[in-house]
Structure formats: C-alpha cells, structure tokens
Amino acid sequence: MSLIGPRPERPAFCVEFEKRIHGWHYRTMVTPGLSGLAQVRGGYDLLPKEKVALDLWR
C-alpha cells in the first residue's frame, strides 16, 4: 500500500507558482492518502494552472 496525494513540485517552482497562480498553495494542504483530481484525471502534461483548476474543482 502506498500513500497518494498531489504530485509534489520542486520548491523553486512552487515559489513561482505561488506568485502567478491563484490557489496554488491549496494543493499542498491535501492530506496524504487522498488524491487530487489533477493526479487522477490530468496526466503528466498539465500546466500548473490546469492542475490547480482540477484540484480545486467542486
């Protein structure tokens, strides 16, 4: 069994994404063991802005 959650980004990228993408920091608040929609449905070629939109979708 393994824990899953939003795929981590490199710290240098996170700093830049925080400045440019509203809601980016919410991706880091997901508890391990849960998965974000971006990881399940998005694939590897999503832009950071698309990842946030999927993970914050209700």
N, C-alpha and C positions, 0 to 999 in steps of 0.2 A: 504494500500500500504506500502511496506517496501523497504528499500534500500538494495541492494546486492553488493557484491564485493568479493575479495578473502577472504577466511575464515582466521581470524587473528590467529596468533600463539602466544604462551606465550613469553614474552620478553627474557627470558633466552634461549629459543630455537632459537629465531631469531639471537641472538648474535653468537651462534654456527653455525647456518646455513650460516650466512654471511661469516664466516671463511672458510667453506668447500664447498659451492655450488655457483659456478659462476652464477651471475644473480639473486640471491635471493632477493636483495633489490628492483628489478623492480616490484615485486609482491605488494609492499606497495605503489607504485605510481599510482595504478589504482583508478580512480575516483569512489566514491560510486554511485551506480545506474547502474554500468556496472558489468558484471560478467566475471571472467576468465574461460577459457576452463577447467581448473582443477576442478573447482567447479561444472560445468555443466555436464561434462562427466567422471570425475575421481572417484568420490565416496570418502568414508571415509578412505579407506585403502591404499591410495597412499603414497609412500615415499616422503619426501620433494624434493628430486632430480627430481622425476617424476612430481610433481606439477609445478616446475619451467619450465620443458621441455614443458608441456602442455600450461602454461600461456604465454610463450614466442614464441610459435609456430606461424608461419605466413602462 
